[in-house]
Amino acid sequence: MKDINYFLDDAQNSRQGQFELDFADVITCFDTNETTVVTENGRTVIITWDVSGFFQSYRVIYETSQMEYTIDREVVLQVIEQLKYIEVDGETMQYILQRVGMQDQMLKQLIMSQPIEEVKDMYYERRELEQSNKR
């Protein structure tokens, strides 16, 4: 699926001109230092390029019926630093995901992005746990 990470990976490994040629069918706005792309799930990503045409930053625009807001890369980096500062563990991160309503989305993203063998191993481990709890 061509999601946000798909486009960011490509943008970070190419220059603006090549990126825009590769994705001309999903680009909604070309600018001298910004490219606006719409992902397959409807997210709008604005990629910013430096004067040499190299990836500089990005922001995501989420549209709702009430308003439009953006998530700036710097804000995301600040959140990551805060999570590192509190030394977040797995249970706390799961709690955070539940509280922001993203647990199911995160589960799907992780499953879809991991090698299938790793997903199978986790499935079988969970299945064994379920069976041992029934005994």
C-alpha positions in Angstrom: 0.0 0.0 0.0 1.3 3.5 -0.9 1.0 5.0 2.6 2.8 7.9 4.2 5.9 5.9 4.9 6.1 4.6 1.3 6.3 8.1 0.0 8.7 9.3 2.7 11.1 6.4 2.1 11.2 7.3 -1.6 11.5 11.0 -1.0 14.5 10.5 1.4 16.3 8.5 -1.2 15.7 10.6 -4.3 15.7 14.2 -5.4 12.6 16.3 -6.0 12.6 16.1 -9.8 12.9 12.3 -9.8 10.3 11.9 -7.1 7.8 14.1 -8.9 8.3 12.1 -12.1 7.8 8.8 -10.3 4.6 9.9 -8.6 3.1 12.4 -11.0 -0.2 10.4 -10.9 -0.8 11.1 -7.2 0.8 14.5 -6.8 -1.8 17.2 -6.3 0.5 20.2 -6.2 4.0 20.9 -7.6 5.9 23.8 -6.1 9.5 25.0 -6.2 10.2 23.6 -2.8 7.1 21.5 -1.9 5.3 18.5 -3.3 1.8 17.5 -2.2 0.9 13.8 -2.5 -2.3 12.0 -1.6 -1.8 8.5 -0.2 -4.1 5.5 -1.0 -5.9 6.0 2.3 -6.6 9.6 1.6 -3.9 11.3 3.7 -2.3 14.4 2.3 1.5 14.6 2.7 3.4 17.8 2.0 7.1 17.1 1.3 9.5 20.0 1.6 12.8 20.0 -0.4 15.9 22.0 0.1 17.3 24.3 -2.6 19.3 21.4 -4.0 16.2 19.3 -4.4 16.9 17.0 -1.5 14.4 15.9 1.1 14.1 18.4 4.0 11.0 17.7 6.0 7.3 16.7 5.7 4.0 17.3 7.3 0.7 15.4 7.1 -2.7 17.1 6.7 -5.7 15.3 8.2 -9.1 16.6 7.1 -12.1 16.2 9.3 -15.6 17.4 8.9 -14.9 20.2 11.4 -11.4 21.3 10.6 -8.1 20.8 8.9 -4.9 20.3 10.9 -1.3 19.3 10.2 1.2 17.2 12.1 4.6 18.8 11.8 7.7 16.6 11.8 9.2 18.7 14.6 6.1 18.0 16.8 6.5 14.3 16.1 10.2 14.4 17.0 9.3 16.2 20.3 6.7 13.5 21.2 9.4 10.8 20.5 11.8 12.6 22.7 9.3 12.8 25.5 8.6 9.0 25.2 12.3 8.4 25.4 12.6 10.7 28.4 9.9 8.8 30.4 11.5 5.5 29.2 8.1 4.3 28.0 7.7 0.5 28.2 5.5 -1.7 26.1 2.5 -1.7 28.4 2.5 2.1 28.7 2.8 2.5 24.9 -0.1 0.1 24.5 -2.1 2.2 27.0 -1.2 5.4 25.0 -2.4 3.8 21.8 -5.6 2.7 23.4 -6.3 6.2 24.8 -5.7 7.9 21.4 -7.9 5.2 19.7 -5.0 3.8 17.5 -4.5 0.3 18.9 -6.3 -1.5 16.0 -4.6 0.7 13.4 -1.2 0.2 14.9 -1.7 -3.6 15.1 -2.7 -3.7 11.4 0.3 -1.5 10.4 2.7 -3.6 12.4 1.4 -6.9 11.0 1.4 -5.6 7.4 4.9 -4.2 7.6 6.7 -7.2 9.3 8.1 -10.2 7.5 5.4 -12.8 7.2 7.5 -15.4 9.1 7.7 -13.1 12.1 3.9 -12.6 12.0 3.4 -16.4 11.8 5.8 -16.9 14.8 3.8 -14.4 16.9 0.5 -16.0 15.8 1.7 -19.5 16.8 3.1 -18.1 20.1 -0.3 -16.5 20.9 -2.1 -19.7 19.9 0.1 -21.8 22.3 -0.6 -19.3 25.1 -4.4 -19.6 24.5 -4.2 -23.4 24.6 -2.1 -23.5 27.7 -4.6 -21.1 29.5 -7.4 -23.6 28.7 -5.7 -26.5 30.5 
